[in-house]
Amino acid sequence: MTRPIKATVFGTGSWGTAFAIVLADAGCEVTLWGRRREVVDAINTTRTNPDYFPDVELPANIRAAHEPAEAAAGADFTVLAVPSQTLRDNLAAWAPLLAPDTVLVSLMKGIELGTAKRMSEVIEEVAKVPAERIAVVTGPNLAAEIAARQPAASVVACVDEAVAQRLQAACHTPYFRPYTSTDVIGCELGGAVKNVIGLAVGIADGMGLGDNTKGSLITRGLAEATRLGVAMGADPLTFSGLAGLGDLVATCSSPLSRNHTFGTNLGRGMTLEETIAVTRQTAEGVKSCQSVADLAGRHGVDMPITETVVDIVHHGKPTLVALKELMGRSAKPERR
């Protein structure tokens, strides 16, 4: 009799917890690592995550651990679900503890500040593992809906298709349908750029603008992501799939989206500091918008919506001024 697959999830936030539920429902033995001992104790004693899903009973095959070495031991899959900008420091501490042949799985949708590296590149560099042992899970992944076991699809990407298929099998449930891809670059860029466009659409909502505006931002935002992806060697078709359009639509249309909600508050006139103060969870696009803009600059790609979001979020440009400048750009063919 074969033993069950062992999976470790580093991070007890909303998406880490939701994906742990998916893995457990698919039959894996799951360990959730948490930094805060009180959260770990609550998961083990009450079978709930009180900070994010107090009303969701966690499967019996999920346990929580506070010590990283205990959590990491023997994991077939090591899932990383921490804020993008904290990955490097956290992984440097965890890397010596990882099981020798574990597959490292990124749930993060961001670009590292300063280096403009994708999360899989940071993992490869810090953990010193080959790209064939690094996978990415991305797509329309609103955590609360998945924790409630509502039907959803996603993409599991790895340059080694066999590894992607192994992870696909490990997280396939009656409500969570993963598809495989070998286009890691495209999948990661789709997830990172959609957060920025989610901010833009949220700002438009907060300003009281209508569906024409939002439809235009979504479509032109997808064009920006595709242009950047093609310049970096991604398959343009990836951006019309779950990792691109699917994720973008979910983020830009749902009040459950952190980035959309953050943008809405900015559009209503709140300052960046005020918006951060009322936002409980990490909105990856807030920091990654600058990283995405830097990445676009390095590859000579024009991303005006992204640049507008950077101006509003980090340079304090008034939303009405930014909108006027964006709409006042010179006319051009759609496919350019």
C-alpha positions as CSV (number, residue, x, y, z in Angstrom):
1,M,0.0,0.0,0.0
2,T,1.5,3.3,-1.0
3,R,1.8,6.0,1.6
4,P,-0.2,9.3,1.2
5,I,1.4,12.3,-0.4
6,K,2.9,14.6,2.3
7,A,2.5,18.3,1.7
8,T,3.7,21.3,3.8
9,V,2.2,24.7,3.4
10,F,4.3,27.6,4.8
11,G,1.8,30.3,5.6
12,T,-1.5,30.2,7.4
13,G,-3.0,33.2,5.5
14,S,-6.2,32.9,3.5
15,W,-4.8,31.4,0.3
16,G,-2.3,29.1,2.1
17,T,-5.1,27.8,4.3
18,A,-7.5,27.4,1.4
19,F,-4.9,25.5,-0.7
20,A,-4.2,23.3,2.3
21,I,-7.9,22.4,2.4
22,V,-7.6,21.5,-1.3
23,L,-4.6,19.3,-0.8
24,A,-6.2,17.6,2.2
25,D,-9.5,17.0,0.3
26,A,-7.4,15.5,-2.5
27,G,-6.0,12.9,0.0
28,C,-2.7,14.5,1.0
29,E,-1.4,14.6,4.6
30,V,-0.9,18.3,5.1
31,T,1.1,20.3,7.6
32,L,0.4,24.0,7.9
33,W,3.3,26.1,9.2
34,G,2.4,29.2,11.2
35,R,4.6,31.9,12.6
36,R,2.1,32.7,15.4
37,R,1.8,29.9,18.0
38,E,-1.7,30.9,19.0
39,V,-2.9,30.3,15.4
40,V,-1.2,27.0,15.2
41,D,-2.7,25.9,18.5
42,A,-6.2,27.1,17.4
43,I,-5.9,25.0,14.1
44,N,-4.9,21.9,16.1
45,T,-7.5,22.3,18.8
46,T,-10.5,23.9,17.1
47,R,-10.0,22.7,13.5
48,T,-10.4,26.2,12.2
49,N,-8.2,29.1,11.3
50,P,-9.7,31.9,13.5
51,D,-8.0,34.7,11.6
52,Y,-9.3,33.9,8.2
53,F,-11.9,31.1,8.1
54,P,-13.4,30.8,11.6
55,D,-16.5,29.1,10.2
56,V,-14.7,26.6,8.0
57,E,-13.9,23.2,9.6
58,L,-10.5,22.1,8.4
59,P,-10.1,18.4,7.3
60,A,-8.8,16.0,9.8
61,N,-5.7,15.3,7.7
62,I,-4.4,18.9,8.2
63,R,-2.3,19.6,11.2
64,A,-0.4,22.8,12.1
65,A,3.2,23.2,13.3
66,H,5.1,26.2,14.7
67,E,8.7,24.9,14.2
68,P,9.8,25.1,10.5
69,A,11.9,22.0,10.7
70,E,9.0,19.9,12.0
71,A,6.8,21.3,9.2
72,A,9.3,20.7,6.4
73,A,10.3,17.1,7.3
74,G,9.5,14.6,4.6
75,A,7.3,16.8,2.4
76,D,6.8,15.7,-1.2
77,F,5.5,19.2,-1.9
78,T,6.6,22.3,0.0
79,V,4.1,25.1,-0.7
80,L,5.2,28.7,-0.2
81,A,2.3,31.0,0.7
82,V,3.9,34.1,2.2
83,P,3.8,37.7,0.9
84,S,6.1,38.0,-2.2
85,Q,8.4,40.6,-0.7
86,T,9.1,38.4,2.3
87,L,9.9,35.3,0.3
88,R,13.7,35.7,0.0
89,D,14.4,36.2,3.8
90,N,11.9,33.4,4.8
91,L,13.2,30.9,2.3
92,A,16.8,31.5,3.3
93,A,15.9,30.4,6.8
94,W,13.8,27.4,5.6
95,A,16.0,26.1,2.7
96,P,18.4,24.0,4.9
97,L,15.4,22.3,6.5
98,L,13.7,21.2,3.2
99,A,13.3,17.5,2.3
100,P,16.0,16.6,-0.3
101,D,13.7,15.9,-3.2
102,T,10.7,18.1,-2.3
103,V,9.0,20.1,-5.1
104,L,8.7,23.7,-4.2
105,V,5.3,25.2,-5.0
106,S,4.7,29.0,-5.3
107,L,1.3,30.4,-4.6
108,M,2.6,33.9,-4.7
109,K,1.6,36.4,-7.4
110,G,4.2,39.1,-7.3
111,I,7.5,40.4,-8.6
112,E,10.4,41.1,-6.2
113,L,11.3,44.7,-5.6
114,G,14.7,45.7,-6.6
115,T,15.6,42.5,-8.5
116,A,12.4,42.4,-10.6
117,K,12.6,38.6,-10.3
118,R,9.6,36.3,-10.6
119,M,8.9,34.2,-7.5
120,S,10.2,31.0,-9.1
121,E,13.5,32.7,-9.9
122,V,13.8,33.8,-6.3
123,I,13.1,30.2,-5.2
124,E,15.7,28.8,-7.6
125,E,18.3,31.2,-6.4
126,V,17.7,31.0,-2.7
127,A,16.9,27.3,-2.3
128,K,19.5,26.3,-4.9
129,V,17.1,23.9,-6.6
130,P,16.7,23.4,-10.4
131,A,13.7,24.9,-12.2
132,E,12.4,21.3,-12.8
133,R,11.6,21.1,-9.0
134,I,9.7,24.4,-8.9
135,A,6.0,24.7,-9.7
136,V,3.5,27.5,-9.7
137,V,-0.2,27.4,-8.9
138,T,-2.2,30.3,-10.3
139,G,-5.5,31.3,-11.8
140,P,-8.8,32.7,-10.4
141,N,-8.0,31.7,-6.8
142,L,-10.2,33.8,-4.5
143,A,-9.4,32.0,-1.3
144,A,-12.8,32.4,0.5
145,E,-14.6,30.7,-2.4
146,I,-12.2,27.8,-2.6
147,A,-12.3,27.3,1.2
148,A,-16.1,27.1,0.8
149,R,-15.4,24.4,-1.8
150,Q,-17.1,26.3,-4.7
151,P,-16.1,25.1,-8.1
152,A,-12.9,26.6,-9.4
153,A,-10.2,25.9,-12.0
154,S,-6.5,26.7,-11.9
155,V,-3.2,26.2,-13.6
156,V,-0.3,24.1,-12.3
157,A,2.9,25.2,-14.1
158,C,6.4,23.7,-14.2
159,V,9.0,23.4,-16.9
160,D,9.0,19.7,-16.2
161,E,5.6,18.5,-17.4
162,A,5.8,15.3,-15.3
163,V,6.2,17.3,-12.1
164,A,3.2,19.5,-13.1
165,Q,1.2,16.3,-13.6
166,R,2.2,15.0,-10.1
167,L,1.1,18.2,-8.5
168,Q,-2.1,18.3,-10.6
169,A,-3.0,14.8,-9.2
170,A,-2.1,16.0,-5.6
171,C,-4.6,18.9,-5.7
172,H,-7.4,17.6,-7.9
173,T,-10.7,17.5,-6.1
174,P,-14.4,17.4,-7.2
175,Y,-14.5,21.2,-6.8
176,F,-10.9,22.2,-7.7
177,R,-9.8,21.4,-11.3
178,P,-6.2,22.1,-12.1
179,Y,-4.8,22.2,-15.6
180,T,-1.1,21.8,-16.4
181,S,1.3,24.1,-18.2
182,T,5.0,24.4,-18.9
183,D,4.8,28.1,-19.4
184,V,6.0,29.2,-16.0
185,I,7.0,32.7,-17.2
186,G,3.5,33.4,-18.6
187,C,1.7,32.0,-15.7
188,E,3.7,34.0,-13.2
189,L,3.4,37.2,-15.1
190,G,-0.3,36.8,-15.6
191,G,-0.7,36.5,-11.8
192,A,1.5,39.5,-11.0
193,V,0.2,41.9,-13.6
194,K,-3.5,41.1,-12.8
195,N,-2.9,42.5,-9.3
196,V,-1.9,45.8,-10.8
197,I,-4.9,45.9,-13.1
198,G,-7.1,44.9,-10.2
199,L,-5.9,48.0,-8.4
200,A,-6.7,50.1,-11.5
201,V,-10.2,48.7,-11.8
202,G,-10.7,49.2,-8.1
203,I,-9.7,52.8,-8.4
204,A,-12.2,53.3,-11.2
205,D,-14.9,51.7,-9.1
206,G,-14.0,54.0,-6.2
207,M,-14.2,57.0,-8.5
208,G,-17.7,56.0,-9.5
209,L,-16.8,55.2,-13.1
210,G,-18.9,52.7,-15.1
211,D,-18.5,49.3,-16.8
212,N,-17.2,50.7,-20.0
213,T,-14.2,52.1,-18.1
214,K,-13.7,48.8,-16.3
215,G,-14.1,46.7,-19.4
216,S,-11.5,48.9,-21.2
217,L,-9.0,48.6,-18.3
218,I,-9.4,44.9,-18.1
219,T,-8.9,44.4,-21.9
220,R,-6.0,46.9,-22.2
221,G,-4.5,45.5,-19.0
222,L,-4.5,42.1,-20.5
223,A,-2.7,43.5,-23.5
224,E,0.0,44.9,-21.3
225,A,0.5,41.6,-19.6
226,T,0.7,39.8,-22.9
227,R,3.2,42.3,-24.4
228,L,5.5,41.9,-21.4
229,G,5.1,38.1,-21.5
230,V,6.0,37.8,-25.1
231,A,9.0,40.1,-24.6
232,M,10.2,37.7,-21.9
233,G,9.6,34.5,-23.9
234,A,6.1,33.5,-22.7
235,D,3.4,31.9,-24.8
236,P,0.9,34.6,-25.7
237,L,-1.9,32.0,-25.5
238,T,-1.3,31.6,-21.8
239,F,-2.7,35.1,-21.2
240,S,-6.1,34.1,-22.8
241,G,-6.3,31.2,-20.3
242,L,-6.9,30.8,-16.6
243,A,-3.6,32.2,-15.6
244,G,-4.3,35.4,-17.6
245,L,-7.9,36.3,-18.5
246,G,-9.5,34.0,-15.9
247,D,-7.5,35.4,-13.0
248,L,-7.9,39.0,-14.3
249,V,-11.7,38.8,-14.5
250,A,-12.0,37.3,-11.0
251,T,-9.7,39.9,-9.5
252,C,-11.3,42.9,-11.2
253,S,-14.9,41.9,-10.6
254,S,-15.0,40.5,-7.0
255,P,-15.3,42.4,-3.7
256,L,-13.3,39.4,-2.3
257,S,-10.2,40.6,-4.2
258,R,-7.7,42.4,-2.0
259,N,-6.3,44.5,-4.8
260,H,-9.6,45.5,-6.1
261,T,-10.7,46.6,-2.6
262,F,-7.5,48.4,-2.0
263,G,-7.9,50.3,-5.3
264,T,-11.5,51.1,-4.5
265,N,-10.4,52.8,-1.3
266,L,-7.8,54.9,-3.1
267,G,-10.4,55.8,-5.7
268,R,-12.7,57.1,-3.0
269,G,-10.0,59.5,-1.9
270,M,-8.3,57.7,0.9
271,T,-4.5,58.1,1.1
272,L,-2.1,55.2,0.7
273,E,-1.5,55.2,4.5
274,E,-5.2,55.3,5.3
275,T,-5.9,52.4,2.9
276,I,-3.1,50.3,4.3
277,A,-4.4,50.9,7.8
278,V,-7.9,49.5,6.9
279,T,-6.6,46.7,4.8
280,R,-6.1,43.5,6.8
281,Q,-4.5,41.4,4.2
282,T,-1.6,41.9,1.8
283,A,-2.5,43.4,-1.6
284,E,0.4,42.2,-3.7
285,G,-0.2,44.8,-6.4
286,V,0.7,47.7,-4.1
287,K,4.4,46.8,-4.1
288,S,4.5,44.7,-7.2
289,C,3.2,47.5,-9.4
290,Q,6.6,49.2,-9.1
291,S,8.4,45.9,-9.8
292,V,6.2,45.2,-12.9
293,A,7.0,48.7,-14.2
294,D,10.7,48.1,-13.6
295,L,10.5,44.8,-15.5
296,A,8.7,46.4,-18.4
297,G,11.4,49.1,-18.5
298,R,14.1,46.5,-18.7
299,H,12.4,44.8,-21.6
300,G,11.3,48.0,-23.4
301,V,7.6,47.3,-23.0
302,D,5.0,50.0,-22.9
303,M,2.6,49.5,-19.9
304,P,0.7,52.8,-19.4
305,I,-2.0,51.4,-17.0
306,T,0.8,50.0,-14.8
307,E,2.6,53.3,-14.9
308,T,-0.5,55.1,-14.0
309,V,-1.1,52.8,-11.0
310,V,2.5,53.5,-9.8
311,D,1.9,57.2,-10.1
312,I,-1.2,57.0,-8.0
313,V,0.0,54.5,-5.4
314,H,3.6,55.6,-4.9
315,H,3.8,59.1,-6.2
316,G,0.6,60.5,-4.8
317,K,-0.8,61.6,-8.2
318,P,-4.5,62.6,-7.9
319,T,-6.7,60.0,-9.6
320,L,-8.5,62.6,-11.8
321,V,-5.1,63.9,-13.1
322,A,-3.8,60.4,-13.7
323,L,-7.0,59.4,-15.6
324,K,-6.8,62.5,-17.8
325,E,-3.2,61.8,-18.7
326,L,-4.0,58.1,-19.4
327,M,-6.9,59.0,-21.7
328,G,-4.9,61.8,-23.3
329,R,-2.2,59.5,-24.7
330,S,-1.8,59.6,-28.5
331,A,-4.1,57.3,-30.6
332,K,-2.7,54.1,-32.0
333,P,-3.9,50.8,-33.6
334,E,-5.3,48.3,-31.0
335,R,-2.8,45.6,-31.8
336,R,0.3,47.6,-31.0
